[in-house]
Amino acid sequence: MLDGIRSGAWAAPLLLAGLMLLAFVGRMLLNGTVDAPWIMTDELAHSEMAKSFAGGEGLEVRGSPSYARTLYPVLISPAWLADSVETALGAAKAINTVVMTLACVPHYLWARRLMSEGW
């Protein structure tokens, strides 16, 4: 195991982890500047589906079934278990930030397969 550490095999994954942490912190700071949803039709529909999913009613928009083909409302549905809308919005933004930051991992693994060692 020490040979792997000495040879620098962990340098790229550690750099990626550091960059991901930096991106997460930066994005969370930027999230504080967004007070309300700004793409209203999509965000309203997704929040309604997330609320209904968290309530155990499936993906519904104001009592009507939704035919949206996305997992996004399922991902943010735990946020809607909060007591207030402000807390739920903050939790949904945090979940978004985690998911966007974790998208770096498959991109890194894909690039590692396709690029030469130096890159």
JOPE-V70985 format. One record per helix or strand of 3 or more residues. SS is the DSSP state (H for helix, E for strand). FROM is the first residue (numbers start at 1). TO is the last residue. Records with the same first field share a line. If there is no record, write none. Layout:
BEGIN
SS = FROM-TO, FROM-TO
END
This chain:
BEGIN
H = 2-6, 11-31, 40-54, 72-81, 85-114
END
